[in-house]
């Protein structure tokens, strides 16, 4: 298999930025449509019981946990955005990492935009969730989420896979134990 050359820094950064913009736009457009066309807390079947629309304004994290500390859910994504931008500028040269981090950045920016600009106010805004999959139960609540959440979760799975497979941010691979001569002793 032919080895690929690392991406030039500008190409990696542009890839991350463009994907983030596309995901952010998709998230915000779908939230706008949900807010304009759905009635809060009224379920609308899409695919029977498997997929439904249910508009809620989430003041907390997943499953509305941490409702009293919304400011943390503003600061944490801001830190994630800063780290991804820093990595994009300084270290990322892998195509797969560029795609994964671009999708993650877009998802994080989607929910951060809600935290910053939605009611009840700057830094305390509630995230618009509207996708309900009743068959996905966590603790005592069904999953209600948005497009940004889909990209965040999918990207984190991607990050885990890239780490497990040994792909570094610069596109190089971690040598396998057998290749380094390391033993289990």
Secondary structure, 3 states (H helix, E strand, C coil): CCCCCCCCHHHHHHHHHHHHHHHHHHHHHHHHHHHHHCCECCCEEEECCCEEEEEEEECCCHHHCCHHHCCHHHHHHHHHHHHHHHHHHHCCCCHHHHHHHHHHHHHHHHHHHHHHHCCCCCCCCCEEEEEEEEEEEECCEEEEECHHHHHHHHHHHHHHHHHHCCECCCCCECCCHHHHCCCCC
